[in-house]
Amino acid sequence: MKKFLILLFLTFGIVSLSENVDILIKNATVLTMDAKRTVIENGVVAIKNNTIVEVGREELLSKYKGKKTIDAEKDIVMPGFINTHTHVSMVAFRSLADDLPDRLSRYIFPLENKLVSRDLVYKGAVYGILEMVSTGTTTFTDMYYFEDEVAKAAELIGMRGVLGETVIKNPVADAKEPYGGIEYAEKFIKQYKNSKLVTPAFAPHAPYTVDEEHLKKITELSKKYNVPVLMHVAETENEVKQIKEKYNMTVVEYLNSIGFLTDKVVAAHVIFANDNDIKILKETGTGIAHNMVANIKSAKGVSPALKMYDEGLRIGLGTDGPMSGNTLDLVSQFGYVAKVHKLANKDRAAMPPHKVVEMATMGGAKALHMEDKIGSLEKGKLADIIIIDTKSLNMQPIYDPYSAIVYSMLPTDVKTTIINGKIIMENKKIKTYDVKKAKEDLKGLEETVKREASKL
């Protein structure tokens, strides 16, 4: 036996019993967000290429050897957050004319008509994506113009995105003809269809700004290209009134009647939905993006999101655009989601923290129909992982990690963000883009917006 081992050593060199992986995270409190919401103390996560190889207890340290090993020091390691609805490049207009009743018509629409360009969209996207990365978002869903510029920014920084090119009945910055966004979207989809990070999509604006003919056309094209469809649905009282007067149906009933609601659709907001609407949304497999902060800031109402969650709908959380909710981090949403639903239901036990965290992770993955790839830390899934600092003053003590995340955590408590197996931020330092440059570029946009806003 001894001679055999010597011969093996001389022939093949030192025989390692450990499997090499790219990143090994150890000494972690792992919130897997799997079906059982398994929590692993002294946990280990092994990552190879862009995939989670294994998740388990400290015994895995004898099985794997990492090219890079991260000692989590008992911090929380969990799947990254999934922002199911935003308009990231609108960060250029953040805090402008907040709370004015005629804000959209007086400021935003005129400024968009004048200023939205490839340059603004790209620079705004870079800045907004960095804000999301720094606060634990690893996948975002976006609707805007020049969406290929958002895609370019996402790939450069290393962010995962479901990105929809806006389709609307009016001439806009990137489509001078009504509904020109359809043609633009087709080109965008063909360009990014095989991207490792970007999932291109159609984004019809809303049921009242895209007619039945074009909604049906988009439905057929989404099937042809096998891509998602993103749209604002049942967001405003005026929208509900228009659809009721024209079709004598709810917004959800109308969209279902024309075959629009499918398992490719992600419906943002859905504030106005009755029991039958909820039944339709579940039967059609439609994803829902719940945007609590933007909805209450604009006084639109509280979506029946808790009922949707409890009845098994595909529902995740979104920030909406950074001029609607003003932040792009999901962490700031958590407390509002929990507390406002308690108030609306007059039940302090309603919307417990684990439901909020699940909506921010697996719920978002299900809303995007990507639960086989992201949303939990499980073997074979893509390595989209964050590490949360549990030693900050606001986080201690921790008796329940879900409660700590929802009620105590600040966006700045995210330490490390890994997307597709790549470390994008480590110890709160962005590694893939110059943050100083992003801030300077945004400052330049700010000066332009100020100048044009002063003329209105």
JOGI-V585524 format. One record per backbone hydrogen bond with DSSP energy under -0.5 kcal/mol. CO is the residue of the C=O (numbers start at 1). NH is the residue of the N-H. E is the energy in kcal/mol with one decimal. If there is no record, write none. Layout:
# JOGI-V585524
CO;NH;E / CO;NH;E
This chain:
# JOGI-V585524
1;5;-2.2 / 2;6;-2.2 / 3;7;-2.5 / 4;8;-2.4 / 5;9;-2.4 / 6;10;-2.6 / 7;11;-2.1 / 8;12;-2.6 / 9;13;-2.0 / 14;16;-0.7 / 19;65;-2.8 / 21;67;-2.4 / 22;68;-1.4 / 23;47;-2.9 / 24;26;-0.5 / 24;70;-2.9 / 25;45;-2.3 / 26;72;-2.7 / 27;74;-3.3 / 28;30;-0.9 / 28;43;-3.8 / 29;31;-0.6 / 29;77;-2.4 / 30;32;-0.9 / 30;40;-2.5 / 31;79;-0.7 / 32;377;-2.8 / 34;37;-1.9 / 38;32;-2.3 / 39;41;-0.6 / 40;30;-2.8 / 40;43;-0.7 / 43;28;-1.8 / 44;56;-2.4 / 45;25;-2.9 / 46;53;-2.8 / 46;54;-1.2 / 47;22;-1.6 / 47;23;-2.1 / 48;51;-2.3 / 50;383;-2.7 / 51;48;-2.5 / 51;53;-0.6 / 52;380;-3.2 / 54;46;-2.7 / 56;44;-3.0 / 57;60;-2.4 / 58;61;-1.9 / 59;62;-1.5 / 60;63;-1.2 / 60;64;-1.9 / 63;19;-3.2 / 65;21;-2.5 / 68;24;-2.5 / 69;71;-0.6 / 70;26;-2.7 / 70;72;-0.8 / 72;75;-2.1 / 75;29;-2.7 / 76;388;-3.1 / 77;31;-2.5 / 78;386;-2.9 / 81;83;-0.5 / 81;138;-2.7 / 81;139;-1.3 / 82;84;-0.8 / 83;141;-2.0 / 85;319;-0.8 / 85;320;-2.6 / 86;143;-1.7 / 87;90;-2.0 / 87;322;-0.5 / 88;91;-1.5 / 89;92;-1.5 / 90;93;-2.1 / 91;94;-1.3 / 93;96;-1.9 / 95;98;-0.7 / 97;100;-1.4 / 100;103;-1.5 / 102;106;-2.7 / 103;107;-2.5 / 103;108;-1.7 / 104;109;-2.8 / 107;111;-2.4 / 108;112;-2.9 / 109;113;-2.4 / 110;114;-1.6 / 111;115;-3.0 / 112;116;-1.9 / 117;121;-2.5 / 118;122;-2.5 / 119;123;-2.5 / 120;124;-2.6 / 121;125;-2.2 / 122;126;-2.6 / 123;127;-2.1 / 124;128;-2.7 / 125;129;-2.9 / 126;130;-2.1 / 127;131;-2.0 / 128;132;-2.1 / 129;133;-3.0 / 130;134;-2.4 / 131;135;-0.6 / 132;135;-1.1 / 132;137;-2.4 / 133;136;-1.4 / 136;81;-2.7 / 138;160;-1.4 / 139;83;-2.7 / 140;162;-2.6 / 141;86;-1.2 / 142;164;-3.3 / 144;166;-2.3 / 146;149;-2.1 / 146;150;-0.8 / 147;151;-2.2 / 148;152;-2.0 / 149;153;-2.0 / 150;154;-2.5 / 151;155;-2.6 / 152;156;-2.0 / 153;157;-2.2 / 154;158;-2.5 / 154;159;-2.4 / 160;140;-1.8 / 161;163;-0.7 / 161;199;-3.1 / 162;142;-2.3 / 162;164;-0.5 / 163;201;-2.1 / 164;144;-1.6 / 165;203;-2.0 / 167;205;-2.8 / 168;179;-2.2 / 172;175;-1.2 / 175;172;-3.0 / 177;180;-2.3 / 179;182;-1.7 / 180;184;-1.8 / 181;185;-2.8 / 182;186;-2.2 / 183;187;-1.8 / 184;188;-2.4 / 185;189;-3.0 / 186;190;-2.2 / 187;191;-1.9 / 188;192;-2.0 / 189;193;-1.1 / 192;195;-1.9 / 197;161;-2.2 / 198;200;-0.6 / 199;163;-1.9 / 200;228;-0.5 / 201;165;-2.1 / 202;230;-2.7 / 203;167;-2.1 / 205;232;-1.9 / 206;209;-1.2 / 206;210;-1.0 / 209;169;-1.8 / 211;215;-2.2 / 212;216;-2.4 / 213;217;-1.8 / 214;218;-2.3 / 215;219;-2.1 / 216;220;-2.0 / 217;221;-2.4 / 218;222;-2.5 / 219;223;-1.4 / 220;224;-2.4 / 221;225;-2.7 / 222;226;-0.9 / 222;227;-1.7 / 228;202;-2.0 / 229;266;-2.7 / 231;268;-2.9 / 232;207;-0.6 / 233;270;-2.2 / 234;271;-1.7 / 234;272;-1.8 / 236;240;-1.9 / 237;241;-2.4 / 238;242;-2.6 / 239;243;-2.3 / 240;244;-2.2 / 241;245;-2.6 / 242;246;-2.1 / 243;247;-2.9 / 243;248;-0.6 / 243;249;-0.6 / 244;248;-1.9 / 250;254;-2.5 / 251;255;-2.4 / 252;256;-2.2 / 253;257;-2.2 / 254;258;-1.2 / 255;260;-2.4 / 255;261;-0.7 / 256;259;-1.4 / 260;262;-0.6 / 262;265;-1.5 / 264;229;-2.5 / 265;267;-0.5 / 265;287;-3.0 / 266;231;-2.1 / 266;268;-0.6 / 267;289;-2.5 / 268;233;-2.5 / 268;270;-1.4 / 271;273;-1.0 / 274;278;-2.4 / 275;279;-2.0 / 276;280;-2.3 / 277;281;-2.7 / 278;282;-2.0 / 279;283;-2.4 / 280;284;-2.3 / 281;285;-0.6 / 281;286;-1.5 / 282;285;-0.8 / 286;314;-0.6 / 287;267;-3.3 / 288;290;-0.6 / 288;316;-2.8 / 289;269;-2.9 / 289;291;-0.6 / 290;292;-0.6 / 290;318;-2.5 / 291;295;-2.0 / 292;296;-2.4 / 293;297;-2.3 / 294;298;-1.7 / 295;300;-2.5 / 295;301;-0.7 / 296;299;-0.7 / 301;303;-0.6 / 303;305;-1.9 / 304;308;-2.0 / 305;309;-2.8 / 306;310;-2.9 / 307;311;-1.8 / 308;313;-2.7 / 309;312;-1.9 / 313;315;-1.4 / 314;288;-2.9 / 316;290;-2.9 / 317;84;-3.0 / 321;324;-2.0 / 321;325;-2.2 / 321;326;-0.7 / 330;333;-1.8 / 330;334;-1.0 / 331;334;-0.7 / 331;335;-0.6 / 333;337;-2.6 / 334;338;-2.2 / 335;339;-2.8 / 336;340;-2.7 / 337;341;-1.1 / 338;342;-1.3 / 339;343;-2.3 / 340;344;-3.1 / 341;345;-1.8 / 342;346;-0.7 / 342;347;-2.3 / 343;346;-0.7 / 347;350;-1.7 / 352;355;-1.4 / 352;356;-1.2 / 353;357;-2.5 / 354;358;-2.0 / 355;359;-2.3 / 356;360;-1.8 / 357;361;-0.7 / 358;361;-0.9 / 358;363;-3.8 / 359;317;-0.8 / 359;364;-0.7 / 360;82;-2.5 / 361;365;-2.1 / 362;366;-2.6 / 363;367;-2.5 / 364;368;-1.8 / 365;370;-3.5 / 365;371;-0.5 / 366;369;-1.3 / 370;373;-2.1 / 370;374;-2.4 / 373;382;-2.3 / 376;378;-1.0 / 378;381;-2.1 / 381;52;-3.1 / 382;384;-1.9 / 383;385;-0.6 / 383;421;-2.4 / 384;80;-1.6 / 385;418;-3.4 / 386;78;-2.2 / 387;415;-3.0 / 387;416;-1.3 / 388;76;-1.4 / 392;395;-1.3 / 392;396;-0.7 / 393;396;-0.6 / 397;399;-0.6 / 400;404;-2.3 / 401;405;-2.2 / 402;406;-2.2 / 403;407;-3.0 / 403;408;-0.6 / 404;408;-1.5 / 404;409;-2.2 / 410;413;-2.3 / 411;414;-1.3 / 413;389;-3.5 / 413;415;-0.5 / 415;428;-3.3 / 416;387;-2.3 / 417;424;-2.4 / 417;425;-1.9 / 418;385;-2.1 / 419;422;-1.7 / 422;419;-2.6 / 422;424;-0.8 / 424;431;-3.1 / 424;432;-0.7 / 425;417;-2.4 / 426;429;-1.5 / 428;430;-0.5 / 429;426;-2.2 / 433;435;-0.9 / 434;438;-1.8 / 435;439;-2.2 / 436;440;-2.1 / 437;441;-2.6 / 438;442;-2.1 / 439;443;-2.1 / 440;444;-1.8 / 441;445;-1.8 / 442;446;-2.5 / 443;447;-2.0 / 444;448;-1.6 / 445;449;-2.7 / 446;450;-2.7 / 447;451;-2.1 / 448;452;-2.2 / 449;453;-2.9 / 450;454;-1.9 / 452;455;-1.1 / 453;456;-1.3
